[in-house]
């Protein structure tokens, strides 16, 4: 299994942008490119919810309706990371954001949108959006 580390969270005002990164640990970096990556978030008192996913090739992506046209997921092969660019942030985007990885076969939807299909998770990074 790949080991994941998220970074880039913080406290911002509504309308601002943040960029989250998901990187593999040094010991698992060589296999990172083979994994489907998903971003999920969990707000206090709520269940973990799907945000975005990207295929191992980087060709296919899929977003939750709540973030479509505001968030962009991408693979940076030079840095060996999967990034989540978040624009036009809203207070309701406040949550702990997690990246997850697994070898998911077939179309991203619905398998890659379900957190039960991922077996490698990062520790999470807090995003807080003030109004």
N, CA, C and O atoms as a Tinker XYZ file with bonds, in Angstrom:
   524  protein
     1  N      0.832000   -1.192000    0.000000    73     2
     2  CA     0.000000    0.000000    0.000000    64     1     3
     3  C      0.870000    1.247000    0.000000    63     2     4     5
     4  O      1.962000    1.261000    0.568000    81     3
     5  N      0.376000    2.275000   -0.637000    73     3     6
     6  CA     1.096000    3.532000   -0.656000    64     5     7
     7  C      0.743000    4.331000    0.590000    63     6     8     9
     8  O     -0.387000    4.272000    1.075000    81     7
     9  N      1.706000    5.073000    1.101000    73     7    10
    10  CA     1.491000    5.941000    2.260000    64     9    11
    11  C      1.387000    7.374000    1.765000    63    10    12    13
    12  O      2.194000    7.812000    0.945000    81    11
    13  N      0.393000    8.104000    2.262000    73    11    14
    14  CA     0.054000    9.406000    1.713000    64    13    15
    15  C      0.211000   10.508000    2.751000    63    14    16    17
    16  O     -0.003000   10.296000    3.944000    81    15
    17  N      0.590000   11.693000    2.268000    73    15    18
    18  CA     0.711000   12.866000    3.127000    64    17    19
    19  C      0.048000   14.040000    2.421000    63    18    20    21
    20  O      0.409000   14.380000    1.294000    81    19
    21  N     -0.935000   14.666000    3.098000    73    19    22
    22  CA    -1.585000   15.850000    2.543000    64    21    23
    23  C     -0.924000   17.110000    3.085000    63    22    24    25
    24  O     -0.371000   17.114000    4.185000    81    23
    25  N     -0.990000   18.171000    2.302000    73    23    26
    26  CA    -0.496000   19.469000    2.742000    64    25    27
    27  C     -1.287000   20.563000    2.052000    63    26    28    29
    28  O     -1.980000   20.316000    1.065000    81    27
    29  N     -1.177000   21.782000    2.584000    73    27    30
    30  CA    -1.771000   22.934000    1.914000    64    29    31
    31  C     -3.026000   23.500000    2.551000    63    30    32    33
    32  O     -3.561000   24.502000    2.076000    81    31
    33  N     -3.505000   22.876000    3.616000    73    31    34
    34  CA    -4.696000   23.398000    4.255000    64    33    35
    35  C     -4.427000   24.712000    4.966000    63    34    36    37
    36  O     -3.280000   25.142000    5.088000    81    35
    37  N     -5.502000   25.352000    5.438000    73    35    38
    38  CA    -5.332000   26.596000    6.162000    64    37    39
    39  C     -6.651000   27.292000    6.408000    63    38    40    41
    40  O     -7.725000   26.742000    6.164000    81    39
    41  N     -6.546000   28.518000    6.898000    73    39    42
    42  CA    -7.711000   29.361000    7.188000    64    41    43
    43  C     -7.758000   30.486000    6.174000    63    42    44    45
    44  O     -6.811000   31.262000    6.046000    81    43
    45  N     -8.874000   30.569000    5.451000    73    43    46
    46  CA    -9.026000   31.614000    4.445000    64    45    47
    47  C    -10.432000   32.207000    4.539000    63    46    48    49
    48  O    -11.322000   31.649000    5.181000    81    47
    49  N    -10.601000   33.347000    3.885000    73    47    50
    50  CA   -11.923000   33.966000    3.821000    64    49    51
    51  C    -12.698000   33.427000    2.627000    63    50    52    53
    52  O    -12.116000   32.921000    1.668000    81    51
    53  N    -14.003000   33.543000    2.700000    73    51    54
    54  CA   -14.845000   33.127000    1.588000    64    53    55
    55  C    -14.416000   33.828000    0.300000    63    54    56    57
    56  O    -14.119000   35.022000    0.295000    81    55
    57  N    -14.392000   33.065000   -0.781000    73    55    58
    58  CA   -13.985000   33.602000   -2.068000    64    57    59
    59  C    -12.519000   33.392000   -2.395000    63    58    60    61
    60  O    -12.100000   33.572000   -3.539000    81    59
    61  N    -11.740000   33.013000   -1.399000    73    59    62
    62  CA   -10.306000   32.803000   -1.602000    64    61    63
    63  C    -10.034000   31.440000   -2.221000    63    62    64    65
    64  O    -10.948000   30.655000   -2.474000    81    63
    65  N     -8.752000   31.182000   -2.457000    73    63    66
    66  CA    -8.319000   29.914000   -3.051000    64    65    67
    67  C     -7.293000   29.235000   -2.157000    63    66    68    69
    68  O     -6.568000   29.883000   -1.402000    81    67
    69  N     -7.254000   27.924000   -2.262000    73    67    70
    70  CA    -6.226000   27.106000   -1.616000    64    69    71
    71  C     -5.856000   25.983000   -2.567000    63    70    72    73
    72  O     -6.652000   25.576000   -3.413000    81    71
    73  N     -4.648000   25.493000   -2.415000    73    71    74
    74  CA    -4.205000   24.354000   -3.218000    64    73    75
    75  C     -3.706000   23.277000   -2.273000    63    74    76    77
    76  O     -2.740000   23.486000   -1.538000    81    75
    77  N     -4.355000   22.139000   -2.292000    73    75    78
    78  CA    -3.942000   20.994000   -1.484000    64    77    79
    79  C     -3.086000   20.052000   -2.329000    63    78    80    81
    80  O     -3.289000   19.918000   -3.535000    81    79
    81  N     -2.137000   19.412000   -1.677000    73    79    82
    82  CA    -1.312000   18.425000   -2.356000    64    81    83
    83  C     -1.357000   17.098000   -1.620000    63    82    84    85
    84  O     -1.432000   17.059000   -0.391000    81    83
    85  N     -1.312000   16.030000   -2.367000    73    83    86
    86  CA    -1.253000   14.676000   -1.829000    64    85    87
    87  C      0.020000   14.052000   -2.383000    63    86    88    89
    88  O      0.178000   13.919000   -3.597000    81    87
    89  N      0.914000   13.674000   -1.498000    73    87    90
    90  CA     2.198000   13.123000   -1.925000    64    89    91
    91  C      2.427000   11.778000   -1.265000    63    90    92    93
    92  O      1.927000   11.527000   -0.168000    81    91
    93  N      3.175000   10.919000   -1.920000    73    91    94
    94  CA     3.499000    9.632000   -1.318000    64    93    95
    95  C      4.690000    9.763000   -0.374000    63    94    96    97
    96  O      5.484000   10.697000   -0.482000    81    95
    97  N      4.800000    8.820000    0.546000    73    95    98
    98  CA     5.985000    8.773000    1.380000    64    97    99
    99  C      7.186000    8.376000    0.527000    63    98   100   101
   100  O      7.024000    7.856000   -0.577000    81    99
   101  N      8.378000    8.619000    1.036000    73    99   102
   102  CA     9.602000    8.323000    0.291000    64   101   103
   103  C      9.683000    6.840000   -0.071000    63   102   104   105
   104  O     10.147000    6.480000   -1.153000    81   103
   105  N      9.235000    5.998000    0.830000    73   103   106
   106  CA     9.368000    4.560000    0.613000    64   105   107
   107  C      8.362000    4.026000   -0.397000    63   106   108   109
   108  O      8.544000    2.923000   -0.911000    81   107
   109  N      7.291000    4.788000   -0.702000    73   107   110
   110  CA     6.261000    4.278000   -1.618000    64   109   111
   111  C      6.108000    5.158000   -2.848000    63   110   112   113
   112  O      5.133000    5.020000   -3.587000    81   111
   113  N      7.055000    6.063000   -3.078000    73   111   114
   114  CA     6.890000    7.054000   -4.141000    64   113   115
   115  C      6.887000    6.449000   -5.541000    63   114   116   117
   116  O      6.282000    7.012000   -6.453000    81   115
   117  N      7.546000    5.323000   -5.723000    73   115   118
   118  CA     7.691000    4.779000   -7.064000    64   117   119
   119  C      6.410000    4.149000   -7.599000    63   118   120   121
   120  O      6.267000    3.977000   -8.810000    81   119
   121  N      5.472000    3.803000   -6.711000    73   119   122
   122  CA     4.222000    3.182000   -7.149000    64   121   123
   123  C      3.053000    4.153000   -7.163000    63   122   124   125
   124  O      1.957000    3.799000   -7.598000    81   123
   125  N      3.275000    5.372000   -6.693000    73   123   126
   126  CA     2.199000    6.358000   -6.564000    64   125   127
   127  C      1.479000    6.578000   -7.889000    63   126   128   129
   128  O      0.258000    6.734000   -7.919000    81   127
   129  N      2.233000    6.589000   -8.977000    73   127   130
   130  CA     1.672000    6.888000  -10.294000    64   129   131
   131  C      0.672000    5.830000  -10.747000    63   130   132   133
   132  O     -0.109000    6.080000  -11.666000    81   131
   133  N      0.679000    4.672000  -10.132000    73   131   134
   134  CA    -0.203000    3.586000  -10.579000    64   133   135
   135  C     -1.571000    3.612000   -9.902000    63   134   136   137
   136  O     -2.443000    2.808000  -10.230000    81   135
   137  N     -1.758000    4.530000   -8.964000    73   135   138
   138  CA    -2.979000    4.550000   -8.156000    64   137   139
   139  C     -4.003000    5.564000   -8.634000    63   138   140   141
   140  O     -3.649000    6.663000   -9.061000    81   139
   141  N     -5.270000    5.191000   -8.559000    73   139   142
   142  CA    -6.360000    6.151000   -8.621000    64   141   143
   143  C     -6.366000    6.912000   -7.297000    63   142   144   145
   144  O     -6.232000    6.319000   -6.227000    81   143
   145  N     -6.522000    8.222000   -7.384000    73   143   146
   146  CA    -6.500000    9.069000   -6.194000    64   145   147
   147  C     -7.851000    9.750000   -6.019000    63   146   148   149
   148  O     -8.441000   10.258000   -6.973000    81   147
   149  N     -8.319000    9.748000   -4.797000    73   147   150
   150  CA    -9.556000   10.450000   -4.474000    64   149   151
   151  C     -9.321000   11.458000   -3.369000    63   150   152   153
   152  O     -8.506000   11.236000   -2.473000    81   151
   153  N    -10.032000   12.553000   -3.437000    73   151   154
   154  CA   -10.076000   13.522000   -2.337000    64   153   155
   155  C    -11.456000   13.430000   -1.691000    63   154   156   157
   156  O    -12.481000   13.423000   -2.373000    81   155
   157  N    -11.459000   13.360000   -0.377000    73   155   158
   158  CA   -12.682000   13.320000    0.408000    64   157   159
   159  C    -12.576000   14.392000    1.494000    63   158   160   161
   160  O    -11.487000   14.890000    1.780000    81   159
   161  N    -13.697000   14.735000    2.086000    73   159   162
   162  CA   -13.665000   15.687000    3.188000    64   161   163
   163  C    -14.683000   15.279000    4.245000    63   162   164   165
   164  O    -15.669000   14.596000    3.968000    81   163
   165  N    -14.408000   15.723000    5.461000    73   163   166
   166  CA   -15.304000   15.423000    6.564000    64   165   167
   167  C    -15.414000   16.644000    7.469000    63   166   168   169
   168  O    -14.433000   17.104000    8.053000    81   167
   169  N    -16.628000   17.148000    7.565000    73   167   170
   170  CA   -16.913000   18.271000    8.449000    64   169   171
   171  C    -17.367000   17.735000    9.801000    63   170   172   173
   172  O    -17.839000   16.602000    9.886000    81   171
   173  N    -17.233000   18.529000   10.853000    73   171   174
   174  CA   -17.640000   18.070000   12.195000    64   173   175
   175  C    -19.093000   17.620000   12.219000    63   174   176   177
   176  O    -19.985000   18.338000   11.767000    81   175
   177  N    -19.319000   16.432000   12.749000    73   175   178
   178  CA   -20.665000   15.918000   12.869000    64   177   179
   179  C    -21.263000   15.365000   11.598000    63   178   180   181
   180  O    -22.428000   14.970000   11.571000    81   179
   181  N    -20.461000   15.336000   10.535000    73   179   182
   182  CA   -20.959000   14.840000    9.257000    64   181   183
   183  C    -20.141000   13.647000    8.786000    63   182   184   185
   184  O    -19.023000   13.418000    9.248000    81   183
   185  N    -20.717000   12.895000    7.861000    73   183   186
   186  CA   -20.002000   11.750000    7.306000    64   185   187
   187  C    -18.974000   12.227000    6.272000    63   186   188   189
   188  O    -19.084000   13.312000    5.700000    81   187
   189  N    -17.975000   11.371000    6.060000    73   187   190
   190  CA   -16.981000   11.675000    5.052000    64   189   191
   191  C    -17.646000   11.680000    3.676000    63   190   192   193
   192  O    -18.407000   10.769000    3.349000    81   191
   193  N    -17.360000   12.704000    2.871000    73   191   194
   194  CA   -17.985000   12.803000    1.567000    64   193   195
   195  C    -16.958000   12.941000    0.458000    63   194   196   197
   196  O    -15.871000   13.487000    0.648000    81   195
   197  N    -17.328000   12.439000   -0.688000    73   195   198
   198  CA   -16.484000   12.484000   -1.875000    64   197   199
   199  C    -16.362000   13.914000   -2.389000    63   198   200   201
   200  O    -17.327000   14.677000   -2.361000    81   199
   201  N    -15.166000   14.269000   -2.861000    73   199   202
   202  CA   -14.932000   15.587000   -3.444000    64   201   203
   203  C    -14.532000   15.473000   -4.913000    63   202   204   205
   204  O    -15.169000   16.065000   -5.784000    81   203
   205  N    -13.463000   14.703000   -5.185000    73   203   206
   206  CA   -12.964000   14.608000   -6.556000    64   205   207
   207  C    -12.074000   13.385000   -6.664000    63   206   208   209
   208  O    -11.549000   12.894000   -5.664000    81   207
   209  N    -11.907000   12.893000   -7.895000    73   207   210
   210  CA   -11.041000   11.750000   -8.132000    64   209   211
   211  C    -10.356000   11.879000   -9.481000    63   210   212   213
   212  O    -10.856000   12.550000  -10.384000    81   211
   213  N     -9.203000   11.228000   -9.608000    73   211   214
   214  CA    -8.454000   11.255000  -10.852000    64   213   215
   215  C     -7.872000    9.868000  -11.094000    63   214   216   217
   216  O     -7.409000    9.203000  -10.167000    81   215
   217  N     -7.904000    9.447000  -12.344000    73   215   218
   218  CA    -7.383000    8.128000  -12.691000    64   217   219
   219  C     -5.869000    8.099000  -12.609000    63   218   220   221
   220  O     -5.222000    9.141000  -12.512000    81   219
   221  N     -5.305000    6.893000  -12.648000    73   219   222
   222  CA    -3.853000    6.767000  -12.536000    64   221   223
   223  C     -3.160000    7.500000  -13.676000    63   222   224   225
   224  O     -2.061000    8.025000  -13.496000    81   223
   225  N     -3.791000    7.540000  -14.852000    73   223   226
   226  CA    -3.188000    8.186000  -16.024000    64   225   227
   227  C     -3.325000    9.700000  -15.980000    63   226   228   229
   228  O     -2.594000   10.419000  -16.661000    81   227
   229  N     -4.266000   10.177000  -15.175000    73   227   230
   230  CA    -4.535000   11.612000  -15.140000    64   229   231
   231  C     -5.526000   12.064000  -16.189000    63   230   232   233
   232  O     -5.888000   13.240000  -16.235000    81   231
   233  N     -5.969000   11.149000  -17.030000    73   231   234
   234  CA    -6.860000   11.517000  -18.135000    64   233   235
   235  C     -8.285000   11.745000  -17.654000    63   234   236   237
   236  O     -8.962000   12.674000  -18.095000    81   235
   237  N     -8.727000   10.894000  -16.749000    73   235   238
   238  CA   -10.121000   10.947000  -16.300000    64   237   239
   239  C    -10.232000   11.572000  -14.925000    63   238   240   241
   240  O     -9.462000   11.260000  -14.017000    81   239
   241  N    -11.202000   12.459000  -14.790000    73   239   242
   242  CA   -11.495000   13.086000  -13.509000    64   241   243
   243  C    -12.998000   13.106000  -13.284000    63   242   244   245
   244  O    -13.785000   12.993000  -14.224000    81   243
   245  N    -13.378000   13.249000  -12.037000    73   243   246
   246  CA   -14.804000   13.344000  -11.700000    64   245   247
   247  C    -14.939000   14.133000  -10.412000    63   246   248   249
   248  O    -14.102000   14.029000   -9.515000    81   247
   249  N    -16.011000   14.930000  -10.328000    73   247   250
   250  CA   -16.193000   15.829000   -9.195000    64   249   251
   251  C    -17.582000   15.673000   -8.574000    63   250   252   253
   252  O    -18.548000   15.304000   -9.243000    81   251
   253  N    -17.647000   15.963000   -7.296000    73   251   254
   254  CA   -18.943000   16.094000   -6.653000    64   253   255
   255  C    -19.621000   17.352000   -7.187000    63   254   256   257
   256  O    -18.950000   18.329000   -7.518000    81   255
   257  N    -20.932000   17.329000   -7.268000    73   255   258
   258  CA   -21.662000   18.485000   -7.777000    64   257   259
   259  C    -21.350000   19.754000   -6.982000    63   258   260   261
   260  O    -21.315000   20.851000   -7.540000    81   259
   261  N    -21.127000   19.597000   -5.691000    73   259   262
   262  CA   -20.929000   20.750000   -4.808000    64   261   263
   263  C    -19.634000   21.505000   -5.097000    63   262   264   265
   264  O    -19.490000   22.661000   -4.698000    81   263
   265  N    -18.697000   20.865000   -5.784000    73   263   266
   266  CA   -17.408000   21.520000   -6.051000    64   265   267
   267  C    -17.135000   21.682000   -7.541000    63   266   268   269
   268  O    -16.131000   22.281000   -7.926000    81   267
   269  N    -18.009000   21.160000   -8.368000    73   267   270
   270  CA   -17.812000   21.231000   -9.823000    64   269   271
   271  C    -17.672000   22.678000  -10.274000    63   270   272   273
   272  O    -18.435000   23.547000   -9.853000    81   271
   273  N    -16.699000   22.924000  -11.126000    73   271   274
   274  CA   -16.370000   24.247000  -11.682000    64   273   275
   275  C    -15.665000   25.163000  -10.689000    63   274   276   277
   276  O    -15.295000   26.281000  -11.047000    81   275
   277  N    -15.469000   24.716000   -9.450000    73   275   278
   278  CA   -14.701000   25.503000   -8.471000    64   277   279
   279  C    -13.390000   24.805000   -8.116000    63   278   280   281
   280  O    -12.374000   25.464000   -7.897000    81   279
   281  N    -13.410000   23.493000   -8.061000    73   279   282
   282  CA   -12.233000   22.705000   -7.705000    64   281   283
   283  C    -11.686000   22.001000   -8.942000    63   282   284   285
   284  O    -12.438000   21.629000   -9.844000    81   283
   285  N    -10.370000   21.823000   -8.971000    73   283   286
   286  CA    -9.733000   21.093000  -10.063000    64   285   287
   287  C     -8.717000   20.120000   -9.487000    63   286   288   289
   288  O     -7.836000   20.508000   -8.719000    81   287
   289  N     -8.846000   18.857000   -9.862000    73   287   290
   290  CA    -7.890000   17.842000   -9.441000    64   289   291
   291  C     -6.933000   17.565000  -10.594000    63   290   292   293
   292  O     -7.344000   17.515000  -11.753000    81   291
   293  N     -5.654000   17.387000  -10.268000    73   291   294
   294  CA    -4.671000   17.169000  -11.326000    64   293   295
   295  C     -3.488000   16.374000  -10.781000    63   294   296   297
   296  O     -3.222000   16.364000   -9.580000    81   295
   297  N     -2.800000   15.722000  -11.683000    73   295   298
   298  CA    -1.565000   15.005000  -11.329000    64   297   299
   299  C     -0.385000   15.828000  -11.820000    63   298   300   301
   300  O     -0.344000   16.248000  -12.976000    81   299
   301  N      0.567000   16.053000  -10.935000    73   299   302
   302  CA     1.806000   16.708000  -11.299000    64   301   303
   303  C      2.892000   15.642000  -11.314000    63   302   304   305
   304  O      3.427000   15.270000  -10.269000    81   303
   305  N      3.207000   15.163000  -12.491000    73   303   306
   306  CA     4.143000   14.041000  -12.583000    64   305   307
   307  C      5.566000   14.471000  -12.235000    63   306   308   309
   308  O      6.364000   13.645000  -11.791000    81   307
   309  N      5.894000   15.729000  -12.426000    73   307   310
   310  CA     7.248000   16.182000  -12.095000    64   309   311
   311  C      7.462000   16.216000  -10.587000    63   310   312   313
   312  O      8.564000   15.957000  -10.103000    81   311
   313  N      6.390000   16.542000   -9.838000    73   311   314
   314  CA     6.482000   16.571000   -8.377000    64   313   315
   315  C      5.992000   15.264000   -7.747000    63   314   316   317
   316  O      6.184000   15.023000   -6.555000    81   315
   317  N      5.354000   14.425000   -8.576000    73   315   318
   318  CA     4.781000   13.168000   -8.080000    64   317   319
   319  C      3.733000   13.444000   -6.997000    63   318   320   321
   320  O      3.769000   12.866000   -5.911000    81   319
   321  N      2.813000   14.330000   -7.320000    73   319   322
   322  CA     1.732000   14.650000   -6.402000    64   321   323
   323  C      0.403000   14.674000   -7.153000    63   322   324   325
   324  O      0.369000   14.749000   -8.381000    81   323
   325  N     -0.668000   14.609000   -6.407000    73   323   326
   326  CA    -2.001000   14.906000   -6.923000    64   325   327
   327  C     -2.491000   16.125000   -6.167000    63   326   328   329
   328  O     -2.560000   16.126000   -4.938000    81   327
   329  N     -2.830000   17.162000   -6.916000    73   327   330
   330  CA    -3.200000   18.428000   -6.306000    64   329   331
   331  C     -4.697000   18.683000   -6.451000    63   330   332   333
   332  O     -5.343000   18.226000   -7.394000    81   331
   333  N     -5.221000   19.428000   -5.487000    73   331   334
   334  CA    -6.618000   19.855000   -5.543000    64   333   335
   335  C     -6.627000   21.381000   -5.437000    63   334   336   337
   336  O     -6.433000   21.945000   -4.360000    81   335
   337  N     -6.854000   22.028000   -6.566000    73   335   338
   338  CA    -6.953000   23.490000   -6.598000    64   337   339
   339  C     -8.386000   23.863000   -6.244000    63   338   340   341
   340  O     -9.330000   23.449000   -6.916000    81   339
   341  N     -8.537000   24.646000   -5.189000    73   339   342
   342  CA    -9.866000   25.018000   -4.710000    64   341   343
   343  C    -10.040000   26.528000   -4.841000    63   342   344   345
   344  O     -9.352000   27.302000   -4.174000    81   343
   345  N    -10.946000   26.930000   -5.688000    73   343   346
   346  CA   -11.233000   28.343000   -5.914000    64   345   347
   347  C    -12.623000   28.686000   -5.402000    63   346   348   349
   348  O    -13.453000   27.806000   -5.175000    81   347
   349  N    -12.860000   29.972000   -5.226000    73   347   350
   350  CA   -14.177000   30.461000   -4.790000    64   349   351
   351  C    -14.677000   29.691000   -3.572000    63   350   352   353
   352  O    -15.813000   29.217000   -3.545000    81   351
   353  N    -13.823000   29.577000   -2.578000    73   351   354
   354  CA   -14.165000   28.783000   -1.411000    64   353   355
   355  C    -15.334000   29.384000   -0.642000    63   354   356   357
   356  O    -15.498000   30.601000   -0.560000    81   355
   357  N    -16.137000   28.489000   -0.084000    73   355   358
   358  CA   -17.325000   28.869000    0.676000    64   357   359
   359  C    -17.195000   28.343000    2.107000    63   358   360   361
   360  O    -16.461000   27.382000    2.340000    81   359
   361  N    -17.882000   28.945000    3.052000    73   359   362
   362  CA   -17.841000   28.421000    4.426000    64   361   363
   363  C    -18.226000   26.947000    4.508000    63   362   364   365
   364  O    -17.703000   26.218000    5.351000    81   363
   365  N    -19.119000   26.510000    3.658000    73   363   366
   366  CA   -19.533000   25.103000    3.684000    64   365   367
   367  C    -18.462000   24.148000    3.160000    63   366   368   369
   368  O    -18.639000   22.932000    3.223000    81   367
   369  N    -17.355000   24.682000    2.645000    73   367   370
   370  CA   -16.226000   23.839000    2.253000    64   369   371
   371  C    -15.335000   23.504000    3.447000    63   370   372   373
   372  O    -14.404000   22.708000    3.328000    81   371
   373  N    -15.621000   24.111000    4.593000    73   371   374
   374  CA   -14.831000   23.857000    5.796000    64   373   375
   375  C    -14.914000   22.393000    6.190000    63   374   376   377
   376  O    -16.005000   21.852000    6.370000    81   375
   377  N    -13.754000   21.752000    6.326000    73   375   378
   378  CA   -13.693000   20.330000    6.641000    64   377   379
   379  C    -12.236000   19.907000    6.747000    63   378   380   381
   380  O    -11.326000   20.664000    6.409000    81   379
   381  N    -12.034000   18.693000    7.219000    73   379   382
   382  CA   -10.737000   18.048000    7.082000    64   381   383
   383  C    -10.746000   17.333000    5.731000    63   382   384   385
   384  O    -11.658000   16.563000    5.430000    81   383
   385  N     -9.729000   17.596000    4.932000    73   383   386
   386  CA    -9.631000   17.016000    3.603000    64   385   387
   387  C     -8.615000   15.877000    3.621000    63   386   388   389
   388  O     -7.504000   16.014000    4.134000    81   387
   389  N     -9.027000   14.758000    3.048000    73   387   390
   390  CA    -8.203000   13.563000    2.998000    64   389   391
   391  C     -7.963000   13.147000    1.551000    63   390   392   393
   392  O     -8.864000   13.240000    0.718000    81   391
   393  N     -6.758000   12.691000    1.255000    73   391   394
   394  CA    -6.570000   12.015000   -0.022000    64   393   395
   395  C     -6.479000   10.515000    0.239000    63   394   396   397
   396  O     -6.064000   10.073000    1.311000    81   395
   397  N     -6.872000    9.762000   -0.755000    73   395   398
   398  CA    -6.918000    8.317000   -0.642000    64   397   399
   399  C     -6.450000    7.713000   -1.963000    63   398   400   401
   400  O     -6.554000    8.334000   -3.021000    81   399
   401  N     -5.934000    6.494000   -1.877000    73   399   402
   402  CA    -5.390000    5.837000   -3.067000    64   401   403
   403  C     -5.784000    4.374000   -3.103000    63   402   404   405
   404  O     -5.866000    3.712000   -2.069000    81   403
   405  N     -6.025000    3.880000   -4.298000    73   403   406
   406  CA    -6.231000    2.454000   -4.492000    64   405   407
   407  C     -6.135000    2.147000   -5.976000    63   406   408   409
   408  O     -6.168000    3.050000   -6.813000    81   407
   409  N     -6.017000    0.869000   -6.292000    73   407   410
   410  CA    -6.035000    0.438000   -7.681000    64   409   411
   411  C     -7.480000    0.124000   -8.054000    63   410   412   413
   412  O     -7.989000   -0.962000   -7.776000    81   411
   413  N     -8.118000    1.083000   -8.679000    73   411   414
   414  CA    -9.524000    0.942000   -9.024000    64   413   415
   415  C     -9.630000    0.668000  -10.512000    63   414   416   417
   416  O     -9.164000    1.452000  -11.339000    81   415
   417  N    -10.243000   -0.443000  -10.837000    73   415   418
   418  CA   -10.349000   -0.877000  -12.226000    64   417   419
   419  C    -11.674000   -0.414000  -12.815000    63   418   420   421
   420  O    -12.710000   -0.472000  -12.153000    81   419
   421  N    -11.636000    0.047000  -14.062000    73   419   422
   422  CA   -12.854000    0.454000  -14.741000    64   421   423
   423  C    -13.140000    1.931000  -14.594000    63   422   424   425
   424  O    -12.285000    2.693000  -14.142000    81   423
   425  N    -14.331000    2.336000  -14.972000    73   423   426
   426  CA   -14.700000    3.753000  -14.903000    64   425   427
   427  C    -14.627000    4.299000  -13.474000    63   426   428   429
   428  O    -14.826000    3.569000  -12.503000    81   427
   429  N    -14.336000    5.601000  -13.372000    73   427   430
   430  CA   -14.225000    6.215000  -12.045000    64   429   431
   431  C    -15.554000    6.170000  -11.300000    63   430   432   433
   432  O    -15.589000    6.000000  -10.081000    81   431
   433  N    -16.626000    6.323000  -12.032000    73   431   434
   434  CA   -17.953000    6.358000  -11.417000    64   433   435
   435  C    -18.607000    4.995000  -11.558000    63   434   436   437
   436  O    -18.679000    4.472000  -12.670000    81   435
   437  N    -19.089000    4.396000  -10.466000    73   435   438
   438  CA   -19.137000    4.982000   -9.135000    64   437   439
   439  C    -17.990000    4.586000   -8.201000    63   438   440   441
   440  O    -17.843000    5.159000   -7.121000    81   439
   441  N    -17.163000    3.590000   -8.623000    73   439   442
   442  CA   -16.209000    2.989000   -7.675000    64   441   443
   443  C    -15.318000    4.017000   -6.997000    63   442   444   445
   444  O    -15.137000    3.961000   -5.780000    81   443
   445  N    -14.758000    4.952000   -7.750000    73   443   446
   446  CA   -13.778000    5.888000   -7.199000    64   445   447
   447  C    -14.416000    6.994000   -6.383000    63   446   448   449
   448  O    -13.703000    7.816000   -5.807000    81   447
   449  N    -15.722000    7.039000   -6.316000    73   447   450
   450  CA   -16.405000    8.041000   -5.496000    64   449   451
   451  C    -16.787000    7.490000   -4.127000    63   450   452   453
   452  O    -17.327000    8.223000   -3.299000    81   451
   453  N    -16.519000    6.223000   -3.878000    73   451   454
   454  CA   -16.930000    5.566000   -2.636000    64   453   455
   455  C    -15.734000    5.349000   -1.740000    63   454   456   457
   456  O    -14.776000    4.688000   -2.140000    81   455
   457  N    -15.768000    5.892000   -0.529000    73   455   458
   458  CA   -14.578000    5.831000    0.326000    64   457   459
   459  C    -14.242000    4.398000    0.741000    63   458   460   461
   460  O    -13.088000    4.113000    1.061000    81   459
   461  N    -15.208000    3.501000    0.745000    73   459   462
   462  CA   -14.934000    2.108000    1.115000    64   461   463
   463  C    -14.027000    1.404000    0.110000    63   462   464   465
   464  O    -13.455000    0.360000    0.424000    81   463
   465  N    -13.887000    1.958000   -1.090000    73   463   466
   466  CA   -13.052000    1.327000   -2.117000    64   465   467
   467  C    -11.594000    1.758000   -2.043000    63   466   468   469
   468  O    -10.782000    1.337000   -2.867000    81   467
   469  N    -11.255000    2.586000   -1.072000    73   467   470
   470  CA    -9.878000    3.034000   -0.907000    64   469   471
   471  C     -9.280000    2.439000    0.362000    63   470   472   473
   472  O     -9.915000    2.440000    1.417000    81   471
   473  N     -8.056000    1.931000    0.253000    73   471   474
   474  CA    -7.424000    1.299000    1.397000    64   473   475
   475  C     -6.217000    2.058000    1.924000    63   474   476   477
   476  O     -5.686000    1.701000    2.975000    81   475
   477  N     -5.774000    3.083000    1.235000    73   475   478
   478  CA    -4.676000    3.915000    1.706000    64   477   479
   479  C     -5.196000    5.338000    1.886000    63   478   480   481
   480  O     -5.797000    5.913000    0.979000    81   479
   481  N     -4.954000    5.896000    3.073000    73   479   482
   482  CA    -5.453000    7.229000    3.414000    64   481   483
   483  C     -4.357000    8.067000    4.050000    63   482   484   485
   484  O     -3.496000    7.558000    4.767000    81   483
   485  N     -4.409000    9.362000    3.771000    73   483   486
   486  CA    -3.534000   10.283000    4.462000    64   485   487
   487  C     -4.122000   10.666000    5.812000    63   486   488   489
   488  O     -5.197000   10.202000    6.191000    81   487
   489  N     -3.409000   11.512000    6.525000    73   487   490
   490  CA    -3.828000   11.900000    7.875000    64   489   491
   491  C     -4.825000   13.060000    7.862000    63   490   492   493
   492  O     -5.458000   13.347000    8.878000    81   491
   493  N     -4.962000   13.718000    6.728000    73   491   494
   494  CA    -5.908000   14.816000    6.592000    64   493   495
   495  C     -5.274000   16.173000    6.808000    63   494   496   497
   496  O     -4.276000   16.304000    7.516000    81   495
   497  N     -5.869000   17.184000    6.188000    73   495   498
   498  CA    -5.427000   18.564000    6.368000    64   497   499
   499  C     -6.674000   19.440000    6.528000    63   498   500   501
   500  O     -7.650000   19.296000    5.792000    81   499
   501  N     -6.618000   20.347000    7.503000    73   499   502
   502  CA    -7.782000   21.161000    7.833000    64   501   503
   503  C     -7.909000   22.347000    6.889000    63   502   504   505
   504  O     -6.948000   23.080000    6.653000    81   503
   505  N     -9.109000   22.520000    6.356000    73   503   506
   506  CA    -9.454000   23.704000    5.566000    64   505   507
   507  C    -10.595000   24.411000    6.285000    63   506   508   509
   508  O    -11.647000   23.822000    6.532000    81   507
   509  N    -10.378000   25.666000    6.613000    73   507   510
   510  CA   -11.403000   26.463000    7.275000    64   509   511
   511  C    -11.660000   27.724000    6.454000    63   510   512   513
   512  O    -10.739000   28.482000    6.147000    81   511
   513  N    -12.930000   27.933000    6.104000    73   511   514
   514  CA   -13.314000   29.089000    5.300000    64   513   515
   515  C    -14.244000   29.958000    6.143000    63   514   516   517
   516  O    -15.327000   29.526000    6.539000    81   515
   517  N    -13.818000   31.160000    6.405000    73   515   518
   518  CA   -14.623000   32.069000    7.218000    64   517   519
   519  C    -15.498000   32.943000    6.322000    63   518   520   521
   520  O    -15.143000   33.243000    5.182000    81   519
   521  N    -16.628000   33.335000    6.851000    73   519   522
   522  CA   -17.570000   34.145000    6.064000    64   521   523
   523  C    -17.302000   35.630000    6.236000    63   522   524
   524  O    -17.999000   36.455000    5.646000    81   523
